[in-house]
Amino acid sequence: MVQSRPASSSPPAAHHPGSPLPADDSYARVADAELERVLTSFDTCYVWRYGSVQEGLRDLYAKAKRDQWDAALALDWSIEVDPEEPILPEAINPLLGFAPYERMDEREQKRVRHCQIAWQLSQFMHGEQGAMIVASQLVGAVPWMDAKLYASSQTMDEARHVEVFSRYLRTKLEWEWPVNPNLKRLLDTIIGDVRWDFKYLGMQILVEGLAMAAFANLHQLTNEKLLKDLIHLVMRDESRHVAFGVLSLQDFYADMSGSERRDREDFVIEACELMRDRLVGEETADAFGFDREPYRQAMVESPILQLFRQQLFSRVVPNLRRLGLLSPRVRTAFDRLGILQFEDADPAAQDAALGLV
């Protein structure tokens, strides 16, 4: 059970660097309003056997250490980005043909496209914070030392990802969006669950797998150099994170009781439905005075977005099959979602094609 205290509905005034902090407690109130506290409970375990090696995890940890990078040095932040110029091709705009959008002048349409990419990158950023929290939980929860070591390195990776997306949004796009309620619901479920394998399954297999496909799509489509370089570095880390989940959970579900497996299957189905049909960003309609429901309908029915939402699962489905969770129930649900076609996809080959291995 997750218990949370909602954040303030209206953002607090920003504190500008260089100005003195308020003398009273108003600064503390501002900082507190930007927080949301989630009460969690899970077993934390020591592992007193340091010399054991779990197959694959020690090598993955060594690779994680070799591949660490400094966001301030690895990326050229001097590159100028005009947020009003297309970062993604207009041909893939899901609002083409949407009457309220078509009635806008060119400047207003550029603003809409600016909004869409800012919303998308904002959700990436929020997802990376969720991944950072879950990775830090896994350090304490997992029962193998090799997994603790790797989860520690992943926590640093995710911190760096939050850093780069936040910096790009603040300094280049100058527009940051709150977390989408459906993404927030999934993150809360993963963070709040007491079972360590749920954290792996939810974050490493589902969220990270979806993110990898979304990053690959964005990397292929954008011609904005800084964003392309940023995404490539993030993907290099994320490919290891998904491998961490697969290696850690491999064979784990083979001897699990039927009721426990069904619980995992239900979670997989619900999470995939949530990401497949509900993460469309209808909240951005408010910025331009569009009615939410027609706007949402246009996004859901867009052939471009329908294809994109299907492709998001090109890594999730084959990895679930490797874990033995592509049961008849899950297969039926995935067939209904139009994503079962990825059952035999090869995530390792996808990584190789992207130059990540």
C-alpha positions, -999 to +999 in steps of 0.1 A: +000+000+000+014+034-010+004+064+012+013+097-003+007+134+004+000+152-028+023+180-039+009+216-041-013+221-071+003+255-078+041+257-081+058+278-055+078+309-065+113+301-076+143+311-055+168+328-078+205+320-073+224+348-056+195+363-038+193+359+000+171+332+015+140+345+033+146+352+070+114+335+081+103+299+074+087+308+040+116+292+021+111+260+041+074+261+032+083+266-005+107+237-005+082+215+014+055+223-012+077+208-039+079+175-022+057+144-021+063+119+006+056+082-002+056+058+028+071+025+018+079-008+035+101-036+023+127-060+038+163-047+037+189-074+039+226-076+046+246-102+026+276-114+046+290-136+018+311-112-004+329-137-026+300-154-043+295-144-080+261-145-097+265-154-133+266-123-155+260-097-128+297-092-119+306-086-156+277-062-159+289-043-128+324-041-143+309-027-175+289-002-156+321+011-139+339+014-172+310+033-189+304+060-163+303+095-178+302+131-166+272+149-180+290+183-177+319+170-198+305+144-222+279+167-237+284+200-255+260+223-236+271+253-257+250+241-286+221+265-291+186+251-293+157+270-306+127+254-288+103+270-314+120+252-343+110+216-350+130+191-329+111+163-345+099+162-381+065+178-388+055+147-408+052+127-376+030+153-359+000+134-344-022+165-346-020+168-384-057+169-395-069+179-360-092+209-368-083+232-339-046+227-346-050+232-383-068+266-377-037+279-358-012+301-375+024+289-380+037+305-348+010+289-327+016+255-343+053+258-335+043+265-299+023+233-298+052+212-311+074+229-285+049+218-259+048+182-271+085+176-270+088+194-236+060+171-223+077+140-236+111+148-222+095+158-189+080+124-186+114+109-193+129+130-166+102+120-140+106+083-150+143+086-144+137+099-109+114+069-103+141+046-116+167+063-093+145+057-063+138+021-072+175+013-079+183+027-044+157+005-029+171-026-047+205-019-031+189-028+003+163-053-009+181-077-032+196-109-016+229-111-036+260-090-032+266-088-070+231-074-074+236-048-046+268-037-063+251-033-097+220-015-082+244+009-066+259+018-100+225+021-115+214+046-089+243+068-100+233+063-137+197+073-130+209+104-110+229+114-141+198+109-163+177+131-141+205+157-143+207+158-181+170+158-188+164+185-162+192+206-176+180+202-212+145+211-202+155+241-181+182+256-203+172+246-238+134+241-240+126+263-210+094+244-204+089+216-179+057+196-173+045+178-142+044+140-141+016+124-160-009+109-136-008+075-153+030+073-152+029+085-116+004+057-107+028+031-121+058+045-104+040+046-071+030+010-075+066-001-081+081+021-054+055+011-028+055-027-033+072-047-006+085-075-030+119-070-045+111-090-076+081-066-083+106-037-083+128-055-108+098-065-129+081-031-129+112-009-133+139-030-151+117-050-174+086-028-180+095+009-175+132+007-186+122-016-216+095+009-227+120+038-222+146+021-243+122+018-272+111+054-268+147+067-267+156+047-298+127+062-317+136+098-306+173+092-313+164+081-349+140+110-356+156+141-341+183+161-359+190+182-329+226+173-320+226+179-283+195+159-277+207+131-300+240+129-281+222+130-248+198+102-257+226+080-270+245+082-237+213+075-217+205+045-239+239+031-233+232+030-196+196+018-200+205-012-221+225-025-191+197-018-167+173-040-187+199-067-188+203-064-150+166-072-146+166-101-170+197-117-154+184-112-119+149-126-126+159-154-150+145-187-136+130-169-106+094-175-117+099-211-127+090-226-093+066-199-081+032-210-071+002-204-094-013-177-073+019-158-070+026-160-107-009-148-115-003-118-093+028-109-114+008-116-146-020-092-135+006-065-128+022-070-162-011-068-180-023-037-161+010-019-165+012-025-202-025-014-207-017+017-187+013+026-209-002+015-242-035+035-240-033+062-214+001+079-217-010+103-245-005+137-227-040+151-229-031+175-201-011+195-227-045+205-244-051+230-216-021+251-226-038+260-259-075+260-250-082+226-267-110+205-253-093+175-236-115+147-249-113+156-287-076+162-282-071+129-265-091+111-292-070+127-319-038+115-302-052+080-296-064+076-332-033+091-348-017+064-370+017+078-361+011+074-324-006+040-327+025+027-344+048+044-318+028+030-289+031-005-303+068-002-310+073+007-273+069-029-264+095-043-288+118-051-259+093-057-231+075-087-248+105-108-257+121-102-222+088-113-205+090-145-226+126-151-214+113-148-179+085-173-184+058-147-179+043-148-214+015-171-202-017-178-221-034-151-201-007-125-208-005-136-245-043-130-249-040-095-233-010-086-255-028-099-286-057-075-277-032-046-273-015-054-306+019-061-291+022-099-292+040-095-326+072-086-307+074-120-290+104-132-310+122-098-312+158-097-302+167-069-278+204-077-281+203-072-318+184-040-314+212-027-290+238-038-315+220-019-343+221+012-322+258+009-315+253+002-277+273-030-275 
